[in-house]
């Protein structure tokens, strides 16, 4: 079995880019780091990186091991806290990430169900673009990713489950009180817009709406990655946007925004992605179970 301390040393070498840099980071001697790496290579029977005066270059074996080293480092990071929490009747810590829209659509209902069940838990949530979430799952930085699903097949090392579907609608502020409750996208194309900037699943679906209607992307447009900023711009002026209805539910409920049905609309599928090799923690299982109950969907295979 590989010594976890050797993996941590190896990871520090990779992060520092040199043996000497890792030694300074770990506050140990350079020969100690070199010996630890040599012993690790001997144990694995493979070279992990090539050394040069400019630093190190990972071999394919080194790249594979770095992924596992990051996962173990993050696992060890939470182990002490999880044991301490368990002794006090607290689940977690659970670290999750997601795109803003997927988190808004799914997470609040699951949290409400957990709170109503009287559970005590520690939960850490971060918003990140689609492109970053896969690597965060692989590194063990997060255990679950809340994402738009069913756009494309997930990578072979990922498991994906859909928990809800939410139709895209035209979202307008009070400046457009005279617009009807249903409007073809072609008739709205000449309005001023706020649309997503990042090239993730959410933008691809919005772009697909215009393409399916035979329309080019709007010219008078603000590209914005922040849902909060997008909704505030629409609320305070004449610009409009396209959002899943649930993402704007708070503003719709108090009447500061209005949803206009698009006859040619599509529904966004939202759910959770996790690493295939991971074993879900008790807190992660409870969260997934609550999502399944809330949305009458089959929970992820744990």
N, C-alpha and C positions, 0 to 999 in steps of 0.2 A: 504494500500500500504506500502511496506517495505521502510524504510528510507535508501537512498543510503549511508548515512554516517555510518549507522550500518553495512552495507555490507562491506564497506571499512575497518572498525574496525575488523570485522570477518575475512576478508582476511589477515590482518596484524597478527592476532593471529595465523592463520594457517601457515603463512610464518615464523613467529618467533618461533613457536612451544610451546608457553606459553603465558599466560596473561601478565606476567611481561615483557617479551620480546616485546610484542606488545605495551605496555605502553611506554617503552623506545623509540621504533621506532616512535610512534605518539607524543611523548613528552607530554603525559598526565598522570594522576595518574592511578595506578592499579585499584582502586575501580571504576573509570570512565569506564574503559574497561570492567570490570566484570559486571557493571550495564547495559552497552550497549548490551553485549552478552545475559544477562538474559532477557532483554526487547525483544530482537530479538527472542529468543527461545519462549517467551510467545506469541509473535505475530504470530509465525508459529505453535505453539502448538507441538513442537518437540525438543528433545535434539539434539544439533549440534555436540557435542563432549564430551568424557569422560575425566575428569581431574584426574591427578595423580601427584605424586611428580616428576616424570620424564618428565612431560609435558602433552600433549593432544593427544587423538586419535579420529579421526573423525568418527562419526556414518554414516550410509548410507545417512541419510538426510543431514548431514554436507558435505559429498562429493558432493552431488547434488548441494547444495547451493554454494559451493566453485567455481564450474564451472560457475555459473551465476554471482557470484561476480567478477570473473576475466573478464568476458565479459563486465560487466557494468563499471568496472574500466578502461578498455581499450576504451570503448565508451566515457566515460567522458574525458579521456585523449585527444581525438581528437576533442571533441565538440567545445571547445573554439577556437582552431585553424581553424576549418572548418567555423565557423561563421565569424571570422576575414578575412579569405581568400575570402569568398563569397562577403563581402563588397568591396573587391578590384578586383572582377571579376575573382577570381582564384578558380578552383575546387580542392577538396581534403582537407586534405591529404588522399590519398589512400595507404594502406599498403598491399603489396602482397608478397607472397613467392613462391618458386618453386624449382624443381630440376634443376641443371644447364642445362641439355640438353633441357628440355621443355621450359625454359625461353629463351634460345638462339633461339629456333625454332619459337617461337610465339611472344614474346614481342617486338622485334625491329620493325616488320612490323606494329603492333598496335600503337606504339609510333610515328612512322613516319606519320601514318594517322592522329593521334591526332594533331601533330605539323602542318601538312599541312592544317588542318581545322582551324588553328589559335587559338586553345585553350590554355589557361594558366592554369597550374595545378601543384599540388605538389604530387609526387609519391615516395614511399619508397619501395625498392626491396631487399629481402634477399634470399640467396641460402641456402636450407636446404635439408636433406635427406627425402625420402618419410615418414619414420617412425615418423618424428617430425611434419610434416605439418598438419596432422589431428588434433593433440592436439592444435596446434597454431590456427587453425580455430575455434575449440571449445572454446578456451580461448579468442577469439576476438583479438589476436595479429596481425592477418592478416585477410583480407576480402576475398581474392581469393588465390588459390593455383594452380600453373601451374605444371601439372604432366603428366606422362604416363597414358593413360586411356585404358579401355577395357581389362585389364589383369584379373581383378576379380571384382565382384560386390562391389560397394562402401558401406561403412557402412550405416546403416539405417538413420542416422542423416545427411548424406551428399548427395549433388546433384552433378552429374558429367556430363560434356558435352565434346564431341570430336570436335575439330576444324580443325585438319589437320592430314595427314598420311605421313610418311616419311620413305622410304625404308632403311634398313641397308645395308651398303656396306663395303667392305674391303678398309681401308684407308692406303696408303703407302707413303713413302717419295721418294726422288730422287734416293736413293740406290736401288730401285726396278723398275727403268725405263724399264727394259727388260721384266717385267711381262706383260702378255696379258691384254686386257681390260675386259675380263671375266675369272673367275677362280673358279672352284669348291672348296668349303671349304676344302674338303678332301685333295686337292692338296696343300693347303696353311697351313695345320695343322702343318707341320714341321718347319714353320718359327718361328722367335722370336716374342713374343707378348707383348702388353700392353693392359690389360683388366680391367674392373671395379672391385672395391673391395667391396663396400657396397652392402648388400643383399637387394636391392630394386627392383622395377619393371624393371629398365634398365638392371641390371645384369641378372635377370631371363630370359629376352628375349634373351640376348646374349648367356647365357648358353643353352637356348632352341635350338638355331641354331646348336650348336655342338651335342646336344642330338639327334635332328631330323636327323642329318647326320650320326648317328651311331658312333660318335667320342667322345673320352674322352676329358676333358679339357686339354689345352696345358700345358706342363711341364716347358718349358722355357718361363716363363711369369713374368711380373711385374704387380702387382695389384695396381691400382691407382684410387683414387676418383676424382681427379682434371682433368677436360676436357682440360684445358689449358696446364697442365703438360703433359698429354697423347699426345696431338697433337705436343707439342714441342719435346718430345722424338722421336716420329715417324718421324717428319720432319728432325731431325738431325742425324738419324742413320738407322740401318737396321730393326728395330722393326716395326711391323704392328699392326693395331687395327681394331676393327669393330665399326662403328659409323653410326647413321642416317646421310644421305647425308647433310641435312640442317645444322647440327651441325658443319660440317667442311667447310661450303660454302665459308667463307672468304678466307681460305687457298687454297681451290680448285680453286677459281676465279683467284688467282695470280700464280698458278702453283707450289706452294711449297709442296703441297700434291696432291695425285691423288686418285680418287675413282675407284675401280675395282668391277664390278658387280659380285655378288654371285648368281648363278642360283637358289639356294635353299633359297634365302633370304626371310625374312618377313618384313612387314612394321610396324613401330612403330606408334601407335595412340597417339596423344598428345592433351591436352585440359585443362580444368579448373575444379576445384572442389571447392565447397563452402558449408557452413553450411546450412542445410535445414531451420532452424528457422531464419536465418539472412535476413534482408531487404537490398538489395544492395543500396549503396550510389549513388548519381548522377554520381560521377566520375567512380565508378565501372561499372555502367550501360553503360557509354560511351565507356569504354575500351572493355567490352564484345561485344557491338554492332560493334565496329571496327574489332574485331576478326571475327565476323560473316560475315561482308562484305568482309574482306580480303580473307577468305577461303571458301566463298559460303556455309556456314554452318548455321544451325539454332541456334540462340543465346540461352543462358540459360533462363529458365523460371524465370523471376524476379517479 
